Amino acid sequence: MKTRTILVFLLVIALGMTACKSHKKNSGDTKSISGMTNDSIPSIKVDPNLEITADHDPFTIDTVTLSGDILSITVSYSGGCKEHQFDLAFNGMYKKSMPVQAAIFLLHENNGDACRALLTKTYRFNIKSIRNPANGPGTVILTLQGWKERITYTY
């Protein structure tokens, strides 16, 4: 019995070691989870003239995750007959605090879709352009309208 246990243990270790190959660092493109390069993921729109009104198409934010410079937002909305457009926007204004804070907004355009199917989709945005130019490497605390938790973006 002891020999069998030791053999199983050694087999598990051997399999684990062969699965852990060293990967060559990719110079240039950085791949995201979906296989897209960070350059092909839409960037947050920085617009100092951004005006947020209550007149927008409804949606619910289900989850928010941040991995490096990529912010993933899963949303639910009604539709199904036309293509919907989601954009992430920032007005370029930082709140004075330590660390600085920035409010960001997810904008939804349903293009007149009156269908009622409940759709859930994850959108990814490159938020590199929201980095605070005044402090080099650092942290920005993001508040996303419609999401209760703050998002800590460290770069």
Buried (B, 14 or more C-beta within 10 A) or exposed (E): EEEEEEEEEEEEEEEEEEEEEEEEEEEEEEEBEEEEEBEEBEBBBBEEEBEEEEEBBEBEBEEBEBEBBBBBBBBEBBBEEEEBEBBBBBBEEBEEEEBBBBBBBBBBBBEEBEEEEEBEBEBBBBBBEBBBEEEEEBBBBBBBEEBEEEBEBEB
